[in-house]
């Protein structure tokens, strides 16, 4: 009987390999590590082959049925329907071949084993269907969320009011699009005005607050003569929205924001900072300034009193770039809990333009965190082109793997 079991197992292994591993259809949809993904793809086949080996070598009183039941159940949440079916068929056929080869196919216990594996395979098909429907619903929800965010945060034109502009929204999770970070830029009679902000909270409530702020900013940026007036309009818009909301979250909500204005024909930039991380001004020679407000101010919507806003002004010569961002950048941590310092990382480095600056910066943050970002981030860069400046110029890479000056 043992010899029969061995011959049956040997004859089944090749068929299992062809049935379970012979097709690449149904590869793991997730973007996990290659080693982990390869192991999971092979695991159902390894379980069946391991069951065949165990059954051929173990005493007759021992059974490998749990391995054959586990194979299709493991395949169900990760593989396509066709591959799950093939895995279940391979498991059932393996048990049948083993019991025919050892002459016990008509006995009660082997029949129960075959029914058990068949039941597990059918259950795997049910699980596969449930997972596929859930994935389809999740994909639909993601598409709706992404469309909503793209409508609220459209990509600005590359040149606005004679300035170079680039903006990014980076979600903490690769498949997450709904957040409370915001940016907007407008070409107005008073110059190019920008806002970057961070709404307390996430989800649809945060998106609603983002829509309120951006809508109010676009209107106020065109109408208000001063940047302080724009900030006050945003404050009033949040207060009006607050009267329409109920509950603790609505009363405690606030938004940190920085508003910027680059007047036409003047080499200056004005800022109003309402409790937001300080923007950075990068100069053409690689020098930079951290634009800290002269008087700290509370975030928008805190309703703890009324203080006049004060705009600070800095020189922004040709070739300089204004970089504003949310705390998802400045509070990004590495594996040791060290915060990312954009000023230290950018000092001494130059870039062809705002788009290249943001690309290098987001890559460097991803390298710093090891891809484990815990907060979304919004970034906007506005550059004043220098006269006679070529379209592209030499760039010192911010991501310097192996560079001594980039080592931390």
C-alpha positions in Angstrom: 0.0 0.0 0.0 2.9 2.3 0.8 4.4 1.7 -2.6 1.1 2.5 -4.2 0.9 5.7 -2.3 4.4 6.7 -3.4 3.7 6.0 -7.1 0.4 7.9 -6.9 2.2 10.9 -5.3 5.0 10.9 -7.9 2.5 10.7 -10.8 0.5 13.6 -9.4 3.3 16.2 -8.7 4.0 17.0 -12.3 0.3 17.5 -13.0 0.0 19.8 -10.0 2.9 21.9 -11.1 1.3 22.4 -14.6 -2.2 23.1 -13.2 -1.3 25.6 -10.5 1.9 27.2 -11.7 1.6 26.8 -15.5 -0.2 30.2 -16.0 0.7 33.7 -14.9 -3.0 34.8 -14.9 -4.2 36.1 -11.6 -0.9 37.6 -10.4 -1.2 39.4 -7.1 -2.8 42.7 -7.6 -1.0 44.3 -4.7 2.3 46.0 -5.1 4.1 44.1 -2.3 7.7 43.0 -2.3 8.7 40.7 -5.2 9.9 38.0 -2.9 6.7 37.9 -0.8 4.5 38.0 -3.9 6.4 35.1 -5.5 6.1 33.0 -2.4 2.3 33.6 -2.2 1.9 32.7 -5.8 3.8 29.4 -5.3 2.2 28.6 -1.9 -0.9 26.7 -3.1 1.2 24.5 -5.4 3.7 24.0 -2.6 0.9 22.9 -0.2 -0.4 20.3 -2.7 3.0 19.0 -3.5 3.9 18.9 0.2 0.7 17.0 0.8 1.6 14.4 -1.8 5.0 14.0 -0.3 3.7 13.7 3.2 1.0 11.1 2.2 3.6 9.0 0.4 6.1 9.0 3.2 3.9 9.1 6.4 2.3 6.0 8.0 -1.2 5.1 6.7 -2.8 6.5 9.9 -1.6 10.1 9.1 -3.4 12.3 6.5 -2.3 15.3 4.6 -5.9 16.4 3.9 -5.5 19.8 5.7 -2.8 20.8 3.2 -5.1 20.0 0.3 -8.0 22.0 1.8 -5.7 25.0 2.6 -4.4 25.3 -1.0 -7.5 26.6 -2.7 -8.5 28.6 0.4 -5.2 30.5 0.2 -5.5 31.0 -3.5 -9.0 32.4 -3.3 -8.3 35.9 -2.0 -5.2 36.5 -4.1 -5.7 34.8 -7.5 -8.2 35.0 -10.3 -11.3 32.8 -10.5 -9.8 30.6 -13.1 -6.6 30.0 -11.1 -8.6 29.3 -8.0 -10.6 26.7 -9.9 -7.4 25.1 -11.2 -6.0 25.0 -7.7 -9.2 23.3 -6.3 -9.3 20.8 -9.2 -5.6 20.0 -8.6 -6.2 19.4 -4.9 -9.3 17.2 -5.5 -7.6 15.2 -8.2 -4.5 14.7 -6.1 -6.5 13.2 -3.3 -8.5 11.0 -5.6 -5.3 9.7 -7.4 -3.7 9.0 -4.0 -6.6 6.9 -2.8 -7.0 5.0 -6.0 -3.3 4.2 -6.1 -3.3 2.8 -2.6 -6.6 1.0 -3.1 -8.6 2.8 -0.4 -10.8 4.9 -2.6 -14.0 3.1 -1.6 -13.4 3.1 2.1 -15.3 5.5 4.4 -12.4 7.6 5.7 -10.8 8.3 2.2 -14.3 9.1 0.8 -14.8 11.6 3.6 -11.3 13.1 2.9 -12.3 13.6 -0.8 -15.6 15.2 0.1 -13.7 17.5 2.6 -11.3 18.7 -0.1 -14.1 19.2 -2.6 -16.1 21.2 0.0 -13.0 23.4 0.7 -12.5 24.0 -3.0 -16.2 25.1 -3.4 -15.9 27.4 -0.4 -12.7 28.9 -2.0 -14.7 29.8 -5.1 -17.3 31.5 -2.9 -14.5 33.5 -1.1 -13.0 34.4 -4.4 -16.3 35.8 -5.6 -16.8 37.9 -2.5 -13.2 39.2 -2.6 -13.6 40.2 -6.3 -16.8 42.0 -5.7 -15.3 43.8 -2.8 -12.3 44.8 -4.9 -14.6 46.1 -7.6 -16.6 48.2 -5.1 -13.3 49.5 -3.6 -12.0 50.4 -7.0 -15.2 52.3 -7.8 -15.0 54.2 -4.5 -11.4 55.1 -5.2 -12.2 56.4 -8.6 -15.0 58.6 -7.2 -12.7 59.9 -4.5 -9.9 60.6 -6.9 -12.3 62.4 -9.3 -13.5 64.5 -6.4 -10.0 65.5 -5.3 -8.9 66.2 -8.9 -12.0 68.5 -9.3 -11.2 70.3 -6.0 -7.4 70.4 -6.6 -6.9 70.8 -10.3 -3.4 70.8 -11.6 -2.4 74.5 -12.3 -0.9 75.7 -15.5 2.9 75.6 -15.9 3.0 79.3 -16.3 0.7 81.8 -14.5 1.3 85.5 -14.6 4.7 85.1 -16.1 5.8 82.8 -13.3 6.6 79.1 -13.4 4.2 77.0 -11.3 4.1 73.4 -10.1 1.9 71.7 -7.5 1.6 68.2 -6.1 -0.7 66.3 -3.8 0.9 63.2 -2.3 -1.4 60.8 -0.4 0.1 58.9 2.5 -1.3 55.6 1.0 -0.8 54.9 -2.6 -4.5 54.0 -3.1 -5.8 56.9 -1.0 -7.0 60.1 -2.6 -9.3 61.8 0.0 -7.5 64.1 2.4 -7.5 67.6 3.9 -4.4 69.1 2.3 -5.1 71.8 -0.2 -3.4 74.3 -2.6 -4.6 76.9 -5.1 -3.1 79.5 -7.3 -4.7 82.5 -9.0 -3.6 85.2 -11.4 -5.2 88.4 -10.1 -4.9 92.2 -10.7 -2.7 92.3 -7.6 -0.3 89.6 -8.7 -0.1 85.8 -8.5 -1.7 84.7 -5.3 -1.4 81.2 -3.7 -2.7 79.3 -0.7 -1.5 76.1 0.8 -3.4 74.7 3.8 -4.1 71.6 5.9 -7.6 70.9 7.2 -7.9 69.1 10.5 -9.2 65.6 9.8 -9.7 63.4 6.7 -12.5 62.0 4.6 -15.5 63.7 3.1 -15.7 66.3 5.8 -12.2 67.4 5.1 -12.9 67.5 1.4 -15.9 69.7 2.1 -13.7 72.1 4.1 -11.2 72.1 1.3 -13.9 73.1 -1.2 -15.0 75.9 1.1 -11.5 77.3 1.5 -10.6 77.1 -2.2 -13.8 78.6 -3.3 -13.5 81.5 -0.9 -9.9 82.0 -1.9 -10.6 82.2 -5.6 -13.2 84.8 -5.1 -11.3 86.8 -2.5 -8.0 86.7 -4.4 -9.7 88.6 -7.3 -11.5 91.1 -5.1 -9.4 91.9 -2.1 -6.7 94.5 -2.5 -4.5 93.2 0.3 -3.4 89.7 1.3 -4.7 90.4 4.8 -8.1 91.0 3.3 -8.0 87.6 1.6 -7.2 85.9 4.9 -10.1 87.6 6.6 -12.4 86.5 3.8 -11.3 82.9 4.4 -12.0 83.3 8.1 -15.5 84.6 7.5 -16.2 81.8 5.0 -15.2 79.2 7.6 -17.4 80.9 10.2 -20.4 80.8 7.8 -19.8 77.2 7.1 -19.5 76.5 10.8 -23.0 77.7 11.4 -24.3 75.1 9.0 -22.5 72.3 10.8 -23.4 70.5 14.0 -21.4 68.3 16.4 -18.1 68.4 18.2 -16.0 67.9 15.1 -17.5 71.0 13.4 -16.9 73.2 16.4 -13.3 72.1 16.9 -12.2 72.2 13.3 -9.5 74.5 12.1 -7.2 75.0 9.1 -3.5 75.9 9.0 -2.7 77.9 5.9 -0.2 80.2 4.3 -1.2 82.8 1.7 1.4 84.2 -0.7 1.3 87.1 -3.2 3.9 87.9 -5.8 3.1 91.3 -7.2 3.6 92.0 -10.9 6.8 93.9 -11.8 8.2 93.7 -8.2 10.9 91.3 -7.0 9.1 90.6 -3.8 6.8 88.0 -2.2 4.3 88.7 0.6 3.1 86.1 3.0 0.4 85.7 5.6 1.0 82.7 7.8 -1.8 81.3 9.9 -0.2 78.6 12.0 1.3 76.8 9.0 4.9 75.4 8.4 7.1 78.2 7.1 7.6 78.3 3.3 11.1 78.3 1.9 12.6 80.7 -0.7 15.3 79.0 -2.9 17.7 81.3 -4.7 19.3 80.6 -8.0 22.8 80.0 -6.4 21.5 77.3 -4.1 21.1 79.5 -1.0 17.7 79.5 0.7 15.7 81.4 3.3 13.1 80.0 5.7 10.3 82.5 5.6 9.2 82.6 9.3 6.4 85.1 10.2 7.3 88.1 12.3 4.3 87.6 14.5 2.9 84.0 14.9 -0.8 83.7 14.2 -3.5 81.1 15.0 -4.9 78.8 12.3 -8.1 79.8 10.4 -11.4 78.8 12.0 -10.2 78.6 15.7 -12.6 81.3 16.8 -10.5 82.2 19.9 -10.5 86.0 19.3 -9.8 88.5 16.5 -6.3 89.7 15.7 -5.3 91.7 12.7 -3.4 89.7 10.1 0.1 91.0 9.1 1.7 90.3 5.8 5.5 89.9 5.8 7.6 90.7 2.8 10.8 89.3 1.4 12.9 90.0 -1.7 12.3 87.4 -4.4 14.9 88.0 -7.1 14.8 86.5 -10.6 15.7 82.9 -10.5 14.3 82.4 -7.1 11.5 79.8 -6.3 9.0 80.0 -3.5 8.2 76.5 -2.0 5.1 76.1 0.3 4.1 72.7 1.8 2.0 71.1 4.5 3.2 69.3 7.6 3.1 66.0 5.8 6.5 67.0 4.4 8.1 68.5 7.5 6.8 65.9 9.9 7.7 62.8 7.8 9.8 60.5 9.9 12.4 57.8 9.1 12.6 54.5 10.8 14.4 56.1 13.8 11.7 58.8 14.2 13.8 61.6 12.8 11.8 64.3 11.1 12.5 65.3 7.5 14.1 68.7 7.3 13.4 70.3 3.9 15.6 73.3 4.5 18.6 71.2 5.3 18.0 68.8 2.4 17.5 71.6 -0.1 20.3 74.0 0.9 23.0 74.3 -1.7 21.0 72.5 -4.4 19.5 74.0 -7.6 16.9 72.7 -10.0 15.8 73.4 -13.6 12.4 74.6 -12.4 9.5 74.1 -9.9 8.4 70.8 -11.4 11.9 69.2 -11.0 12.1 70.6 -7.5 8.9 68.9 -6.4 9.8 65.7 -8.1 13.2 65.5 -6.4 11.6 66.6 -3.1 8.9 63.9 -3.1 11.4 61.3 -4.1 13.7 62.3 -1.2 10.9 62.2 1.3 9.9 58.7 0.1 13.5 57.7 0.5 13.6 59.2 4.0 10.5 57.4 5.2 11.2 54.2 3.4 7.8 54.6 1.8 6.0 54.6 5.2 4.5 58.1 5.1 1.7 58.6 7.6 0.3 61.9 6.5 -0.7 63.4 3.1 1.2 66.4 1.8 0.5 69.2 -0.6 3.3 71.2 -2.2 3.4 74.2 -4.5 6.4 75.8 -6.0 6.4 79.2 -7.8 9.5 80.3 -9.6 10.4 83.7 -11.0 12.4 83.1 -14.2 15.6 85.1 -14.6 16.1 87.1 -17.8 18.2 85.1 -20.3 17.9 82.0 -18.1 18.0 78.9 -20.3 15.1 76.5 -20.3 17.2 74.0 -18.4 20.3 74.3 -16.4 22.7 72.0 -14.4 20.9 70.3 -11.6 22.5 69.0 -8.4 20.4 66.0 -7.4 18.7 66.1 -4.0 18.6 62.3 -3.8 22.3 61.4 -3.4 22.6 57.8 -2.5 26.2 57.3 -1.7 27.0 61.0 -1.7 28.9 61.9 1.4 27.0 65.2 1.8 23.7 63.4 1.6 24.5 60.8 4.2 22.6 61.2 7.5 
